[in-house]
Amino acid sequence: MELLSQSRSCYFATAAVHAISTMQSSAAAFSMENNHSFAYRKRNREGERSLIQANTKYLLKVRKLYIYSRLEREESIEE
């Protein structure tokens, strides 16, 4: 009877260790996936930010050229 009790204890201990290691590996997999997702979102935000900055610079150049061309037209009209 004692042998049976010890084998049950051993079985439950093994099952508990297996359950804990499964939970830990699941948590680690979730953590890795979450970190990957965070890095992907961060990279996308940085890409969007640089695209917005590039577009802003382009629009400022276009605006500057428009103002210069308008000033040149006004000067040519005055002459």
C-alpha positions in Angstrom: 0.0 0.0 0.0 2.8 2.3 0.8 4.4 1.6 -2.5 1.2 2.5 -4.3 0.9 5.7 -2.3 4.5 6.6 -3.2 3.9 5.9 -6.8 0.8 8.1 -6.8 2.7 10.9 -5.1 5.4 10.5 -7.7 2.8 10.6 -10.5 1.2 13.7 -9.1 4.6 15.4 -8.6 5.5 14.5 -12.2 2.2 15.8 -13.5 2.6 19.0 -11.5 6.1 19.6 -12.8 4.8 18.9 -16.4 1.9 21.3 -15.9 4.2 24.0 -14.5 6.7 23.6 -17.3 3.9 23.7 -19.9 2.6 26.9 -18.4 6.0 28.4 -18.4 6.7 27.5 -22.0 3.3 28.8 -23.0 4.0 32.1 -21.1 7.4 32.3 -22.8 5.9 31.7 -26.2 3.2 34.4 -25.5 5.9 36.8 -24.3 8.0 36.2 -27.4 5.0 36.8 -29.6 4.0 39.9 -27.7 7.6 41.3 -28.0 7.7 40.5 -31.7 4.3 42.2 -32.1 5.5 45.2 -30.1 8.7 45.5 -32.2 6.7 45.2 -35.4 4.3 48.0 -34.3 7.3 50.1 -33.2 9.0 49.7 -36.6 5.8 50.6 -38.4 5.4 53.7 -36.3 9.0 54.7 -37.0 8.4 54.1 -40.7 5.2 56.1 -40.7 6.9 58.9 -38.8 9.8 59.1 -41.3 7.3 59.0 -44.2 5.4 61.9 -42.6 8.6 63.8 -42.1 9.7 63.3 -45.7 6.3 64.4 -47.0 6.4 67.4 -44.8 9.8 68.4 -46.1 8.6 67.9 -49.7 5.5 70.0 -49.1 7.6 72.8 -47.5 9.8 72.7 -50.6 6.8 72.9 -52.9 5.3 75.7 -50.9 8.6 77.6 -51.0 8.9 77.2 -54.8 5.3 78.3 -55.2 6.0 81.5 -53.1 9.1 82.2 -55.1 7.4 81.8 -58.4 4.5 84.0 -57.3 6.9 86.7 -56.2 8.7 86.5 -59.6 5.4 86.8 -61.4 4.5 89.8 -59.3 7.9 91.4 -60.0 7.5 90.8 -63.7 4.0 92.3 -63.7 5.3 95.4 -62.0 8.0 95.9 -64.6 
